Amino acid sequence: MAKPAASKNKNVYFSLLFLSPFLILFLLFKLYPMIAGFVLSFTKSNIFGTEFKFVEFSNYFKLFQDTTFWKAMRNTVLYTLLTTPLMIPLALFLAVALNRGFRFLKALRSVFFLPKILSVSVISLIWLWIYQPDWGLLNYYLKMFHLPIQNWLQKPFMALFSIVIMDIWWTAGYQLIILLAGLGQIPKELYEVADIEGANAWQKFIYVTLPCLKPSLLFVFVTHIIGCLQIFGMIYIVTGGGPYGSTRVMVQYIYENAFIYNKMGYASALAYILMVVILVFTLIQFKFLREKE
């Protein structure tokens, strides 16, 4: 009886050996920074390590009096609320349209996914050219149709909405591929039964497609909203948080406090508040969109 036990232990040791590279990297670059950041959130410290003083909950209390924090949080939530109702229905519509099996389907999938393989800096430079007020592509076509040109990135709400359009163009293809994969897993027999029952296209979409697509929709919603709440690079390159702070989001404010104002403790507190917001949004989505057992 000792041999099976010894063999089992040997398998455990080999499993840990093969997992050790991942575990080491996880401990060094995930778990340790999370713990260190949490500790820093209770301190007054700087990036150079020349100052380190425990201030208990002072950083968190300071948040409630920080008007810039509330404005950045408002911009972040507003950006998420503007993007989601446009992004998800568009990706779903394209996925259903491309799932009909017509010619050049693979080519069209590649075309829609192509922007996602570009980096944030490339996307930002492309759209900076499109939005340029004097010789940009968008204002060029407005002039062509004798419409008034716009300063797309110089008006507060218009600047935020312009970033929303950029993000949709950049990431809709990724959501489309996820939803297409979900549509491919729906049994054809369900549609055949719906045809026998006399269901029209809209009824099949509501009572067959959407319920079966719920796991994919949950994944798309969760990953999309987490990405929106963590947006930084695109806004930092295109508007720098302007005009008048109308596009400054939470991650940018965290960056500014950590690396410009040299307030690592306060930046860590901001980061953990953002983590709580992301967790709340995620739990809400799981509550309303998770697949029923």
N, C-alpha and C positions, 0 to 999 in steps of 0.2 A: 504493500500500500504506500510505501514511501516514495516509490518511483514516480507515480502520477503527481504527487505533491511537489516533488523536486522539479518535474517537468513543467508544472504550472508556474512555479517560482521563476524558473529559467525564462519562460515566455514573458513574464512580467518584467524581468530585468531587460530583456531584449526590446520590449515595447518602450520602456523608459529610455533606453539608449537611443532608439530611433527618434523618439519625441524630444530628446534633450536639446537639439539645435533650436527648435521652435520654442521650447520652454524657456531657454536661456534668453532668447531675443524678446520673448513676451515679458519676462521679468525685468529686463534691462530697459526696454523702450516703451513698455505699456504700463505695467503694474507700478514700477518704481516712480516714473513721472507722475502718475495719478496720486500716489501717496504723498510724494514730495510737494506737489501742487496744493494738495489739501492742507498740508502743514503750513505752507507758505501763506495760505489765505488767512491765517490767524496771526500773521507777522507784519511788521513794517520792515521791508527789505528791498535791496536793489540788485540789479543784475550782476554787479561786480563783487558781491559778497562782502562789501565793506560795512554794511549795516544789516543787522538781524536782531529784531526785538519783537517779542511776543506782545501783541496788543489785544488778544482775546477776540471778541466779536466786533471790534471797532470798524474793520473793513466792511463788514456786512451791514452794520448800522449806518455807515456813511453812504451806502447805496441809496437809501431812502431819501437822502437829501441831495443827491447828485442829479441835477436836471439833465445833464448830458447823457447819463446812463438811461434815464427814462425815455429820452428822445431816441437814443440808439435802439432800445428795446422796442419802442413803437415802430420805428422804421423797419426793424427786422420782422416783426409780426405782420405789419402791413404788406411788406414785400412777399411774405409767405402766402398771405390771404389773396393777394393779387395774382400770384403765379399759379397757385394750385387749381382754381376753377377754370383757368385757360389751358394749362398744360395737360391735365389728366383727360378731360373730354377730347381734346385734340388727338392725343396719343391713342385713345380708345377708338375714335372714329377712323383714324388711319389704319390701325391694326385690323379692324373689322373689314375695311375696304380692301386692304391688301391680302386678306385671308381668303379671298374668293377664287384664287387659283388661276388668274389670267396670265397672259404672256408677260415676260420681262419682270416677273415678280421678284426674283433674286436681285436683279439690277436695281429695282426701286427700293428694296430693303437696304441695299448698300448706299444708295443716294441719301436716304433719310438718316442713316446711321453715320455717314461720313463726318458731319461736324463734330461729333463726340470724340473722334480720335485726335482732333486738334487741341492744342494746349490753351489754357486760359489766356495767356499773353497774346497768342495769335488771334483768338476770337476777339479779344478786346481791341487790338489794332485794326482788325477788319471793320468792326462796328464804329470805331472812332472815325474812320474814313467815311463810312456811310452817314454818320450823324454830323459830320463837319458842316458848320452853318454856311460857309461861303462856296465851297466847291464839292460838298458831299453828295453822294449818290441820291439820297432821299430828297434833299432840297432841289437837286437837278430835275427830278421828275415833277416835283411840285411846280417849279418854274415852267416846265414844259406844258403843264395843263393850266397855267396862269393862276395858280393857287399861292397864297402867301407862304413864304418860307418860315421855318421855325428854328429857334435855338433849342434843340432837343435836349441838350445837357446843361442848359443854363436856367431852366425854370424848375422849381422844387418838385412838384408832382410829376411833371413831364420827364424829368431826369430819372426818377424812380421807375416810372412806367417804361422808359426806354431800356433800362436795365432788365426789366421783366421780359420784354420782347427778345432781347439778346439771349437770356437764359433759356427761354422756350425754344428758340431756334437751335441752340447748342445741345440741349438735353432731350428734346422730344423724341429723337431717334432712338435713344437708349430705352426710354419707357416703351416705345413702340415695339422693340424687339422682345422685351419681357412679356408684353401682352400678347404678341403673336405666338410666343412659345406656350402661353396659357391656352390660347384658342386652339392650338394644335392638339392639346390633351383632352379636349371635350369629345366624348364619344359621338360618332355620327348617328348612332341609333336613336339618340335623344331627339335629334332634328327630324328623323324619319317618323318617330312617334308623333311629334308635333305636326308634321304634314298630314298624317292620317287623321289627327283630331281637327284639322282644318285651321290651324294657327297661321296667321299672316307673319310677314317678316318682322314687324314691330313686336308682336307677341312672342315670337321665338327669341328675339333679342332680350326682352324683359324677363321671361320665365325660364329660358334655357341658358342663354349666353352669360348674362350677368351673374346668376347664382353659381354657375360652374367656374366663372372667372374670378370669384371672390378671393381665393388665395393669392393670385397674381396681382389683383388690384390692391390687396393689403400690402404686399411687398412694394409695389410702385408708390403707393401713398406714403408709407413709412420712410422709404429711402429718399423720396422727393422732398418731403417736408424737413427731414433731417438736413439734407443738402441746402435747402433754402435758409434754415436757421443758422447754418454755418458759412454762408456765403461771405467771401472776403476779396479774393484776388481780382475778380472782374470789376467790382465796384472801386477797389483801390486804384486800379490802373485807369479806368475810364473817367471817374469823377473825383476820386480822392476823398469821397465823403460829402462833397458839395453838391449843389450850391447851398450855402448857409446850413450845412449839416443835415440836409434833407435826405441824403443817401448814406449817411454814416450808420453802419450796422454794428451789432454787438462784437463780432470778431475783430472788426477794425478798431473799435474802442479798446478792446483787450490788448491788441497789438500796440496801440498808441501808449497806453499806460505802462506796458512792460518795457518797450524798447525806445520810446521817445521821452516819456515823463519819468522813466526809471523807477516805477512803482510796482515791483514784482508781486508784493503781497496783495495789493489792491487788484491787480490784474488777475491773480489767481482766484480771488473771491468772485470777480466778474465771470470768470470761466466756469466756476461751479454753479453760479446762478443760471448761466446759459444751459449747463448740463441738466439742471432741474427742469427748466422750461422744455427742453427737448424730450426729457423723460415723460413729462405730463402730456405733451402732444402725442407721443408714441402710445401711451397707455389709452388715451382717448380713442385713437384709431383702432387699437386692438379690441377695445370694448364694442365699437360700433361696426367694425368691418370683418372681424375674425369669423372664420367658417364655423357654423354651428355643428356640434358633434351629432 
